[in-house]
């Protein structure tokens, strides 16, 4: 099977499975919306206070919601033996991993991006903050998917893997969280967010290039 054909086949397969089991993915997105919406209800409805915490809340909730969705990358296929069959195909394993990472981002990152403006409205964010917020998430959520795939591969098959996954994933995501929040803060403060967005782009390209190979090394230890 040609590399491009295999990539597209795995991508379509994972998207189809995600759609068929969309309730599992919906839990992480509902978590993102519900918990993000609780802060404006629990705090003093002061516009300045809400605007001050909005970006941090949205990014932290995106990170935590991402944790809930990571099981769909490898674990289900590993449990039913599909992952083994995919690795036996006459093609680079990294292609399979890359397709699964992209499928995860399309099924999680894109809906999260679509929901974010509605969350931001509850915090009365200024209109100037929407573009850097969405651009930061557009560049940052693929990094979360890549790092999530790597940590998922490392803990695959381990007891209490979910807890270990969180312990590994959260520290790795700190740079994305910091730069994503800084993009909005710079624009609100009257500066340009481009330097920070370039850093996020570099993180995205770096993780997109190296993660499939690192995941392959981790998954090969299972077989």
Secondary structure, DSSP 8 states (H G I E B T S, - for coil): --HHHHHHHHHHHHHHHHHHTHHHHHHHHHHHHHHHHHHHHHS---HHHHHHHHHHHHHHHHHHHHHHHGGGTTHHHHHHTHHHHHHTSSS-HHHHHHHHHHHHIIIIIHHHHHHHHHHHHHTT--THHHHHHHHHHHHHHHHHHHHHHHHHHHHTT-TTHHHHHHHHHHHHTHHHHHHHHHHHHHHHTTS--HHHHHHHHHHHHHHHHHHHHHHHHHHHTT-
